[in-house]
Amino acid sequence: MAKTPEMIIDEDIKKIYLGNLNTVEFNLKLPKEGAQGTQITWSSDNELFLRPDGSVTRPVNGIGNRKVHLKGIFSYGGFKKEKIYEVHILEEQSRVDIAEVLTLERTVKAGVLTMLPQAVILRGNNGHLFSRRVDWEGGNEQVFEKCGIVRLCGKIKEEKLPASIVIHVKEQAETEKISTIPAVTAMDGGETHLTAGSEFYSAMEYAVTYFKSVNDDEMLYNFRVAAGLDTRGAKAMEGWDSMECLLRGHTTGHYLSALALCYRETKDGEILCKLQYIVEELGRCQKVFSGLPGYQEGYLGAYPEEQYDLLEKGAKYPDIWAPYYTLHKLLAGMLEAYYWTENKKALDIAIKAGMWVYRRLNRLTKNERERMWDTYIAGEFGGINETFASLYEITGREEFLTTAKMFDNDRLFVPMQEQKDVLEGLHANQHIPQIIGCMGLFRATGEKHYYDIAEFFWKTVTGSHTFVNGGTGENEMFFEPDASAAHLTEETAEYCASYNMLKLTRELFRYAPKAFYMDYYERCMFNHIVAGVEQRPNGETTYFFPLGPGGVKDPGSINSCCHGTGMESQMKYTEAIYFHTKEELYVNLFLNSETVWKEKDIRIRQATDKENPGNVKLCIEGDTEFMLKIRCPYWCKGEYEVLVNNGKVIAKCDSGGYININRKRTTNMVVIRFKCEIRMESASGSGDIRAWAYGPYVLAALSEQRNFLELDGDELKPEKTGTQGLRFRMNSRKNILWVPLADVGDKRFHVYWKKVC
């Protein structure tokens, strides 16, 4: 009897041997054809660690092994069959030996229960710093009755060297507090708008079109299924929100935030109706959950409450996937709806869910919570500490402030407080939002150490862990300090990380309005945020922005975390353009826009030209006098000229990096001409890996070549192309076109290149 196609496929499947899939340390050889001619295509459910070509990236030491599902689709004679292979990828072995454990010092009050630091800082024999959890002799919570000095030893998991802490016990030991009154006020409450003529405006318009195309019942599908409600004929969601995915529900939270921000920007009635529908229906689900067995009052989610039980029992990813992260997106969306549309139902839902979290976490010890937050991916909680700080500010309920502090993560906070860079090997977007939460806790309490943690973290990331486009991390992880040149791959610069770094930057700027904050903000917003979004109304975002040679943007991750932050980001371009004090107006970003300073009855219209990004024009209406402060960007090297009402004036730059212009009642136009020229920037950790930039724009070469372009450093020259925007070519390599990152489209490109003599 002749073999059927199905029989041939079954026999070929049996003959496939991929090696020992229980202990994978090296790349897999994945055949494209079976022994009898079966055609095979491969896909992976986690390409961070196993790609469809069989290449393996082992998890960084300390985050655990990974289980990946490899799917083979076998085709023969018009018949197809799938087979799933479970691949266990081993984490990398520790690359360094620990040479020293740094001694901590703390001052505590006598007779009061003291929470000792749950983490210590270790120095490797290569000089790099790391942090690990610690258990102190006598316990991590102790009462020290007598004043004096106490020295304790501690045990660090899997380390032979002991930890040590010096405790100064005093009669009084109050937490240091400082003022929480911001130095400047953001003009982000709907008074600022983008105007046409930029990629930012186009991206915002595309996003609005996309939001209006979304089926809201699909966004509610998982919640209704979990609550046992009618799904109203909606299709199940896909990707990271599919019924098989344990992160389902997160996109709906992002979408709610995006709708609220969209209404702030547009005052579009259709957008408002969509937002109100989502809020109302999620509230209905929350009410139903409270009456179901196995659910506690206030619960809201797209999966059973059991996910939180498993986290408390020590379950790890992928058995669970960051339940508090998903909840943060929902709570943040509710608060955005409350802020920008005054939707009291949204606040009521957030309060009920917040009390559910308080009751759940309050029965756990600090040690139990720290263990959860220190669990890679499973314990990721986004910036939920910031959300609870905001709930406290809105309601005044102490339970919410208590809950916000329950998310303190000593593994990160302790070294940041000690001003030690231990970021190497940590998951970037698991930790950046936690620092945003520090700023929320600072606002709520005035406790200085929270501010200090956030400030040092920002300086560390932007100073030692970023690429030329402002993005950070490779394969989602922070790399070692000052080593970006060694990490130029297709998995660089996760979109979510940049989204959160901008939130942190803006918050720090409110308290210290210095130009260097907005220099970074501009770099990241112009060269990653707007460059990473699909310039079509389909809502897609590039998960990783590939900075390796010959990379190509791939905005195809369905309902990923970056899809969510991408939706929000298109409605946030106005948030940092203008700030003010009582007598000063700050112009931070150079974008076609307009704003109204209501207290001064002043209207400002800003006009820019992408082909001449150094030219900025401000038209001012109103009779009030004030100080106009315009950021002097790093890329002009301090060279500029100022025209007021078409006449040149001398305007000095202050120590904070702002050009000061005393606006008179008769001043109706101010023009700034910043020097703008091609410059080279080097990748950290290498003297010969460079990138070109022009003003605020990082440039990319359009080339199919997959290894580094080797150039002699011959300068780029602008190429006038009419309405096509900025274009550059080199005299020696005229066949290669260089464009801003937002303009590369779907072509392969090179940001970094190798300088040769």
C-alpha positions in Angstrom: 0.0 0.0 0.0 1.3 3.4 -1.0 2.1 5.7 1.8 -0.3 8.6 2.4 1.1 12.2 2.9 0.1 11.9 6.6 2.1 8.6 7.0 5.1 10.2 5.4 4.9 13.2 7.7 4.6 10.9 10.8 7.6 8.9 9.8 9.7 12.0 9.1 8.7 13.4 12.5 9.8 10.3 14.2 13.2 10.5 12.5 13.9 14.1 13.6 16.4 14.3 16.4 17.2 17.7 17.7 19.5 16.6 20.6 18.9 16.7 24.3 16.3 19.4 24.6 16.4 19.2 28.4 19.8 20.9 28.8 20.3 23.2 25.8 23.4 25.4 25.9 24.2 25.8 22.2 22.4 26.5 18.9 20.0 23.9 17.6 20.3 22.5 14.1 16.8 22.7 12.7 16.3 20.8 9.4 14.2 22.3 6.7 13.4 19.0 5.1 12.6 15.5 6.4 14.2 12.3 5.3 11.3 11.6 2.8 11.0 15.2 1.5 8.7 16.7 4.1 9.1 20.5 4.2 9.6 21.9 7.7 9.1 25.4 9.0 9.9 26.4 12.6 8.6 29.0 15.0 9.3 29.8 18.7 7.1 31.2 21.4 10.0 33.1 22.9 12.5 34.4 20.3 14.4 36.2 23.0 16.0 32.8 23.8 15.4 30.6 20.8 14.9 31.9 17.3 13.3 30.1 14.4 16.7 29.5 12.8 17.8 27.5 15.9 20.1 30.2 17.4 20.0 30.2 21.2 20.6 33.1 23.5 21.1 31.7 27.0 19.4 33.6 29.9 21.8 35.8 31.9 23.1 34.2 35.0 20.8 34.7 38.0 17.5 34.8 36.2 17.0 31.0 35.8 16.6 28.5 33.0 14.0 29.1 30.3 11.4 26.7 28.8 10.6 27.5 25.2 8.1 25.9 22.9 9.5 25.2 19.5 6.8 24.5 16.9 7.5 22.6 13.7 5.0 22.6 10.8 5.5 19.6 8.6 4.1 19.7 5.1 3.8 17.1 2.3 1.5 16.5 -0.5 -0.9 19.2 0.6 -1.2 17.9 4.1 0.2 19.6 7.2 0.9 18.6 10.8 2.3 20.4 13.8 4.6 19.1 16.5 5.6 21.0 19.6 9.0 20.5 21.1 9.7 21.7 24.7 13.2 23.2 24.9 14.9 23.9 28.2 17.6 26.5 27.8 20.1 26.7 30.6 21.1 30.0 32.0 24.6 31.2 31.6 27.1 30.2 34.2 28.4 33.0 36.5 31.2 34.8 34.7 32.8 36.3 37.7 33.8 35.3 41.2 32.8 37.6 44.1 35.8 39.3 45.6 34.1 41.5 48.1 30.8 42.2 49.8 30.4 45.9 50.6 29.5 46.8 54.2 26.3 48.7 54.7 25.6 51.3 57.3 22.2 52.3 58.7 21.0 54.6 61.5 17.9 53.4 63.4 15.8 54.5 66.3 16.1 52.5 69.6 13.1 50.5 70.7 11.4 50.5 67.3 10.9 47.6 65.0 13.5 48.1 62.2 13.4 46.6 58.7 16.9 45.9 57.7 18.1 46.1 54.1 17.1 42.9 52.3 20.0 43.2 49.8 23.7 43.8 49.7 26.2 44.9 47.1 28.9 42.6 45.8 32.0 43.4 43.9 33.2 40.8 41.3 36.8 40.0 40.6 36.3 42.0 37.4 35.4 45.1 39.3 31.7 45.0 38.4 29.0 45.4 41.0 26.0 43.2 41.6 23.2 43.0 44.2 21.9 39.9 46.0 19.3 39.2 48.7 20.6 38.7 52.2 19.4 37.1 55.5 20.8 38.8 58.6 21.6 37.0 61.8 18.7 37.6 64.2 16.3 38.1 61.3 15.6 40.9 58.8 13.2 42.6 61.2 14.6 43.4 64.6 14.2 45.8 67.6 17.5 47.3 68.9 16.8 48.4 72.5 20.1 50.1 73.4 21.8 53.1 71.8 25.2 52.3 70.3 26.8 50.5 67.4 25.6 47.0 66.4 27.4 44.9 63.8 25.6 42.0 62.2 26.6 39.3 59.7 24.4 38.0 56.9 24.1 35.0 54.6 24.0 35.6 50.9 22.4 32.9 48.9 24.9 30.8 46.9 27.8 32.9 48.1 30.5 31.9 50.6 31.5 35.4 51.6 29.5 36.9 54.5 27.6 40.1 54.4 28.0 42.8 57.1 26.1 45.8 58.3 26.9 48.5 60.9 23.9 49.8 62.7 24.0 53.1 64.6 21.2 52.9 67.2 20.1 56.3 68.4 17.4 57.8 70.5 16.2 59.8 67.5 16.6 58.7 63.9 14.0 60.4 61.7 13.7 59.9 58.0 15.0 62.9 56.1 12.4 64.8 54.2 12.5 67.6 51.7 9.9 69.8 49.9 7.8 68.1 47.3 6.7 71.3 45.6 7.8 71.1 42.0 10.1 73.8 40.6 8.1 74.0 37.4 4.6 73.1 36.2 4.0 71.0 33.1 1.7 72.5 30.4 0.2 69.1 29.7 -3.4 69.4 30.7 -4.8 69.8 27.2 -3.5 73.4 26.7 -0.7 72.2 24.4 -1.3 70.8 21.0 0.9 69.6 18.1 0.4 71.3 14.8 0.8 69.8 11.3 4.1 69.3 9.6 6.1 66.7 11.5 6.4 63.0 11.9 5.1 63.4 15.5 1.8 65.0 14.3 1.4 62.2 11.7 2.0 59.5 14.3 -0.6 61.0 16.6 -3.1 61.2 13.7 -2.5 57.6 12.7 -3.0 56.5 16.3 -6.3 58.3 16.6 -7.5 56.5 13.4 -6.3 53.2 14.8 -8.1 53.7 18.2 -11.4 54.3 16.3 -10.9 51.1 14.4 -10.5 48.9 17.6 -13.4 46.6 18.5 -13.9 47.4 22.2 -15.7 44.2 22.8 -12.5 42.3 21.8 -10.6 44.4 24.4 -13.1 43.2 26.9 -13.2 39.6 25.7 -10.8 38.0 28.2 -12.4 39.8 31.2 -15.9 38.7 30.2 -14.8 35.1 29.8 -13.1 35.1 33.2 -16.2 36.6 34.8 -18.6 34.2 32.9 -20.2 37.0 31.0 -21.5 37.1 27.4 -18.6 38.1 25.0 -21.2 39.8 22.7 -19.9 38.0 19.6 -16.4 39.4 19.8 -13.4 37.5 18.6 -10.8 36.2 21.0 -7.7 38.4 21.3 -4.4 37.3 19.8 -0.7 37.3 20.7 0.1 38.3 24.3 -3.7 38.6 25.0 -4.7 35.2 23.7 -6.5 32.9 26.0 -3.3 30.8 26.2 -1.2 33.7 27.4 -0.9 34.5 31.1 -0.4 38.2 30.5 -3.8 38.7 28.9 -5.5 41.8 30.0 -2.5 44.1 29.9 -3.3 45.6 26.5 -6.7 46.6 27.6 -5.2 48.7 30.4 -2.8 50.4 28.0 -5.7 51.0 25.6 -7.7 52.7 28.3 -4.7 55.0 29.1 -4.3 55.7 25.5 -8.0 56.6 25.1 -7.8 59.0 28.1 -4.7 60.7 26.7 -6.2 60.8 23.3 -9.2 62.7 24.7 -6.9 65.1 26.4 -5.2 65.8 23.1 -8.2 65.9 20.8 -11.4 66.3 22.9 -12.9 63.8 20.4 -16.4 62.7 21.4 -16.1 59.2 19.8 -12.9 58.5 21.8 -14.7 59.6 25.0 -17.5 57.2 24.3 -15.1 54.3 23.8 -13.4 55.1 27.0 -16.6 55.3 29.0 -17.7 52.0 27.6 -14.5 50.2 28.6 -14.7 51.6 32.1 -18.3 50.7 32.6 -17.9 47.1 31.3 -14.7 46.5 33.4 -16.7 47.8 36.4 -19.4 45.3 35.6 -16.8 42.5 35.5 -15.4 43.6 38.8 -18.8 43.5 40.4 -19.4 39.9 39.1 -16.0 38.7 40.3 -16.9 39.8 43.8 -19.8 37.4 43.9 -17.9 34.4 42.5 -16.4 31.6 44.7 -12.7 31.9 44.9 -12.6 35.6 44.3 -12.2 38.3 46.9 -14.0 41.7 46.8 -12.4 44.2 44.4 -10.6 41.7 42.2 -10.3 42.7 38.5 -8.5 40.6 35.9 -8.6 38.7 32.7 -7.7 35.4 34.4 -8.4 33.6 37.7 -7.2 35.1 41.0 -5.2 31.9 41.3 -2.3 33.6 39.5 -1.6 35.7 42.6 -1.8 32.6 44.8 0.8 30.9 42.7 3.2 33.9 42.9 3.0 33.8 46.7 3.8 30.1 46.7 7.0 30.7 44.6 5.8 29.9 41.1 8.0 31.2 38.4 7.7 32.3 34.7 6.4 30.7 32.5 4.0 29.0 34.9 2.8 32.5 35.8 3.5 35.7 34.1 3.6 39.0 36.1 0.1 39.3 37.5 0.8 42.6 39.3 2.3 44.0 36.1 -1.0 43.4 34.3 -3.0 44.8 37.2 -0.8 48.0 37.1 -1.8 48.6 33.5 -5.5 48.4 34.4 -5.1 50.6 37.5 -3.0 53.1 35.6 -5.7 53.2 32.8 -8.4 53.8 35.3 -6.5 56.7 36.9 -5.8 58.3 33.5 -9.5 58.0 32.7 -10.2 59.8 36.0 -7.6 62.5 35.5 -8.4 63.4 31.9 -12.2 62.7 31.6 -13.3 63.1 35.3 -14.7 59.6 35.2 -15.6 58.9 38.8 -16.5 55.3 38.0 -12.9 54.7 36.9 -11.7 56.0 40.3 -14.2 53.8 42.2 -12.9 50.7 40.3 -9.3 51.6 41.1 -10.1 52.1 44.7 -11.8 48.8 45.0 -9.0 47.0 43.2 -6.5 48.9 45.3 -8.1 47.7 48.5 -8.0 44.2 47.2 -4.2 44.5 46.7 -3.8 46.0 50.2 -5.6 43.2 51.9 -3.7 40.6 49.9 -0.2 42.0 50.5 -0.8 43.1 54.1 -1.0 39.5 55.3 2.5 38.8 53.9 5.8 39.6 55.5 8.4 41.9 54.1 10.6 38.9 53.3 7.8 37.2 51.4 7.1 40.2 49.3 10.8 40.8 48.6 11.1 37.2 47.4 8.2 37.8 45.0 9.6 41.1 43.6 13.0 39.6 43.1 11.6 36.8 40.9 12.5 37.4 37.3 9.4 38.2 35.1 6.9 36.5 37.4 7.4 39.2 40.1 7.5 42.1 37.7 5.0 44.7 38.8 5.5 47.6 36.4 5.1 50.9 38.2 2.2 49.9 40.5 4.0 51.6 43.4 3.5 54.9 41.6 -0.2 54.1 41.0 -0.8 53.4 44.7 1.1 56.6 45.6 -1.3 58.5 43.3 -4.3 56.8 44.9 -3.1 58.0 48.2 -2.7 61.5 46.9 -6.2 61.4 45.5 -8.0 59.8 48.4 -5.8 60.4 51.5 -6.3 56.8 52.5 -3.2 55.5 54.4 -3.8 52.0 53.2 -2.7 53.1 49.7 0.5 54.6 50.9 1.2 51.5 52.9 0.6 49.4 49.8 2.9 51.6 47.7 5.7 50.9 50.1 5.0 47.2 50.1 6.5 47.2 46.6 9.8 48.6 47.7 12.4 46.3 46.0 15.6 46.4 48.0 17.5 44.4 45.4 17.3 47.6 43.3 16.7 50.4 45.8 19.5 49.6 48.3 22.4 49.9 45.7 20.8 53.0 44.1 20.6 54.6 47.6 24.3 53.7 48.1 25.0 55.1 44.6 26.4 51.9 43.2 25.7 50.7 39.6 24.5 47.1 39.9 22.3 47.2 36.8 24.3 44.7 34.8 22.2 41.6 34.2 18.9 43.1 35.5 15.8 43.2 33.4 15.5 46.8 32.2 11.8 47.3 31.9 11.1 45.3 35.1 13.1 47.9 37.1 12.7 51.3 35.3 9.0 51.6 36.3 9.9 50.8 39.9 12.0 53.9 40.0 9.1 55.9 38.6 7.3 54.6 41.6 10.1 56.0 43.8 9.2 59.5 42.5 5.6 58.8 43.3 6.5 57.8 46.8 8.6 60.9 47.1 5.7 63.1 46.0 3.5 61.4 48.5 5.9 61.4 51.5 8.7 63.9 50.9 11.2 61.2 51.9 14.5 62.2 50.4 15.9 58.8 49.9 13.2 58.0 47.3 14.3 61.0 45.2 18.0 60.2 45.6 17.3 56.6 44.4 15.5 57.9 41.3 18.1 60.6 40.5 21.1 58.2 40.7 19.3 55.5 38.7 18.6 58.0 35.9 22.2 59.3 35.8 23.4 55.7 35.8 21.2 54.5 32.9 21.7 57.6 30.7 25.4 57.9 31.5 26.5 54.2 31.2 23.8 52.0 29.7 22.3 53.7 26.7 22.7 53.7 22.9 23.0 56.7 20.6 19.2 56.7 20.1 18.5 56.9 23.8 17.4 53.3 24.1 18.7 50.9 26.6 19.3 47.2 27.1 20.0 44.2 24.9 17.5 41.2 24.9 15.6 43.3 27.5 18.5 43.2 29.9 20.8 46.0 31.1 24.4 45.3 29.9 27.6 46.1 31.8 28.5 49.8 32.3 30.0 51.7 29.3 29.9 48.7 26.9 27.2 49.5 24.3 29.6 48.6 21.4 29.6 45.0 22.5 25.8 44.7 22.4 24.8 45.9 18.9 22.4 43.3 17.8 18.8 43.0 16.5 17.5 42.8 20.1 18.5 46.2 21.3 16.5 49.1 22.9 13.2 47.7 24.0 10.4 50.3 23.3 8.8 49.9 26.8 12.1 50.8 28.4 12.4 54.1 26.5 8.7 54.9 27.2 9.4 54.5 30.9 12.7 56.4 30.8 10.9 59.4 29.4 8.3 59.3 32.2 11.1 59.2 34.7 13.0 62.0 33.0 10.0 64.3 32.9 9.3 63.7 36.6 12.9 64.5 37.6 12.8 67.6 35.4 9.8 69.0 37.4 12.0 69.2 40.5 15.3 70.1 38.8 14.6 72.0 35.5 18.0 71.4 33.9 18.7 71.2 30.1 20.5 67.8 30.4 17.2 66.1 31.3 15.5 67.4 28.1 18.6 66.7 26.0 18.1 63.1 26.8 14.3 63.4 26.4 14.7 64.8 22.9 17.3 62.2 21.9 15.0 59.3 23.0 11.7 60.8 21.7 13.1 61.8 18.3 15.2 58.7 17.7 13.3 55.9 19.3 9.7 56.7 20.4 8.5 58.2 17.1 11.0 56.2 15.1 9.8 52.9 16.6 6.1 53.3 15.8 4.6 52.1 12.5 3.9 55.2 10.3 0.5 53.7 9.3 -2.8 53.6 11.2 -2.3 49.9 12.4 -1.2 50.5 16.0 2.0 48.4 15.7 5.3 49.2 17.4 8.8 47.9 17.0 9.5 45.8 20.1 13.3 46.0 19.8 14.9 48.8 17.8 17.7 46.9 16.0 21.0 48.8 16.2 23.2 46.0 14.9 24.5 46.3 11.3 21.8 45.8 8.7 18.9 45.6 11.1 15.3 46.1 10.0 12.4 47.3 12.1 9.8 44.6 12.8 6.6 46.1 14.2 4.8 42.8 14.3 4.5 41.6 17.9 0.7 41.3 18.4 -0.5 42.9 21.6 3.0 42.8 23.2 3.9 45.1 26.0 5.5 47.5 23.5 2.3 47.5 21.5 0.7 48.9 24.6 3.3 51.5 25.5 3.4 52.4 21.8 -0.4 53.3 21.8 0.1 55.6 24.8 3.3 57.2 23.5 1.6 58.7 20.4 -0.6 60.7 22.7 2.3 62.0 24.9 4.4 64.1 22.5 3.1 67.3 24.0 3.9 66.4 27.6 7.4 67.9 27.9 7.4 70.7 25.3 6.5 73.6 27.7 6.7 74.1 31.4 6.3 77.3 33.5 6.9 78.9 36.9 5.0 82.0 38.1 7.2 84.3 35.9 9.0 82.0 33.5 8.1 79.9 30.5 10.4 77.0 29.5 10.6 75.8 25.9 12.2 72.4 26.0 11.5 70.6 22.8 11.5 72.0 19.3 8.2 70.8 17.6 5.5 72.4 15.6 3.0 73.2 18.4 1.0 75.8 20.2 0.2 76.3 23.9 -1.8 78.7 26.1 -0.4 80.0 29.4 -3.8 80.6 31.0 -2.5 82.4 34.1 -0.8 85.0 31.9 -3.3 85.0 29.0 -0.4 84.2 26.6 -0.6 82.1 23.5 2.6 80.7 21.9 2.9 79.1 18.4 6.2 77.3 17.6 7.3 76.5 14.1 10.2 74.3 13.1 11.7 73.0 9.9 13.0 69.4 9.8 15.4 70.2 7.0 16.8 73.0 9.1 16.3 71.7 12.7 18.4 74.5 14.2 15.8 77.1 13.2 13.0 77.7 15.7 10.4 80.4 15.5 8.1 81.4 18.4 5.1 83.7 17.8 3.7 85.2 21.0 0.3 86.7 21.6 -0.7 88.6 24.8 0.4 91.6 26.7 2.1 90.0 29.8 5.8 90.3 30.4 7.7 87.2 31.5 11.0 85.4 31.1 11.2 83.1 28.1 13.7 80.3 28.8 14.7 78.3 25.7 16.8 75.1 26.0 20.2 75.4 24.5 20.6 71.9 23.1 23.8 70.0 23.5 24.1 69.5 19.7 24.6 73.3 19.0 27.8 73.4 21.2 26.6 76.6 22.7 26.5 78.5 19.4 23.3 80.3 18.5 21.8 83.7 17.6 18.6 85.2 18.8 16.3 87.6 16.9 13.5 89.4 18.7 11.0 91.1 16.3 13.6 90.5 13.5 16.3 92.3 15.4 19.4 90.5 16.7 19.8 90.6 20.5 22.3 89.2 23.0 20.7 86.5 25.2 22.9 84.5 27.6 22.6 80.9 28.6 22.2 80.3 32.3 23.8 77.6 34.4 20.8 75.3 33.9 21.3 75.3 30.1 18.5 77.7 29.1 18.7 80.9 27.0 17.0 83.7 28.9 15.0 86.3 26.9 13.0 88.9 28.7 9.8 89.0 26.8 8.3 92.6 26.6 4.7 93.4 25.8 5.8 94.4 22.3 7.6 91.2 21.7 5.6 89.1 19.2 8.2 87.0 17.5 11.4 85.3 18.7 13.6 83.3 16.4 16.5 81.1 17.5 19.1 79.9 15.1 21.1 77.1 16.6 24.3 76.0 15.0 23.5 72.6 13.4 26.1 70.4 11.8 27.0 66.8 11.3 28.7 65.2 14.3 30.1 61.8 15.2 29.3 60.0 18.4 31.2 56.9 19.6 29.7 53.8 21.0 30.9 53.3 24.6 33.5 50.6 25.0 35.0 51.1 21.5 36.9 53.8 19.8 36.2 52.8 16.3 32.4 52.1 16.4 30.7 55.4 15.5 27.4 56.9 14.6 26.4 60.1 12.7 23.9 62.6 13.9 22.6 66.0 12.7 21.0 68.3 15.3 18.5 66.2 17.2 18.4 63.4 14.6 20.5 60.3 14.7 21.2 59.2 11.1 21.0 55.7 9.6 22.5 54.4 6.4 20.2 52.5 4.2 22.1 49.4 3.2 21.4 45.6 2.8 24.9 44.8 4.1 24.8 42.6 7.3 28.2 43.4 8.7 29.5 46.8 9.8 30.0 49.4 7.2 33.6 50.4 7.2 34.1 54.1 6.6 37.1 56.4 6.7 35.2 59.2 8.5 34.7 61.3 5.4 32.0 63.8 6.4 28.4 63.4 5.3 27.1 66.1 3.1 23.4 67.2 3.0 21.6 66.3 -0.2 18.8 68.6 -1.2 15.8 66.6 -2.2 12.9 69.0 -2.1 10.1 67.7 0.1 11.7 64.4 1.1 13.3 65.7 4.3 16.8 65.3 5.5 19.1 63.2 3.2 22.9 62.8 3.4 25.6 61.1 1.4 29.4 60.8 1.7 31.7 61.9 -1.0 33.4 58.5 -0.9 30.3 56.4 -0.6 27.6 58.2 -2.7 25.7 54.9 -3.2 24.6 54.9 0.4 21.8 57.2 1.6 21.7 58.4 5.2 18.3 59.5 6.8 16.9 60.2 10.3 15.8 57.0 12.1 12.1 57.9 11.8 12.5 57.8 8.0 14.1 54.3 7.5 10.7 52.6 6.9 11.0 48.9 6.3 14.5 49.0 4.8 17.6 47.5 6.4 19.7 50.2 8.0 23.0 50.9 9.9 23.1 53.3 12.8 26.6 52.3 13.9 29.6 51.9 11.6 33.3 51.1 11.9 35.8 53.8 11.4 38.9 52.7 9.5 42.1 54.6 8.9 
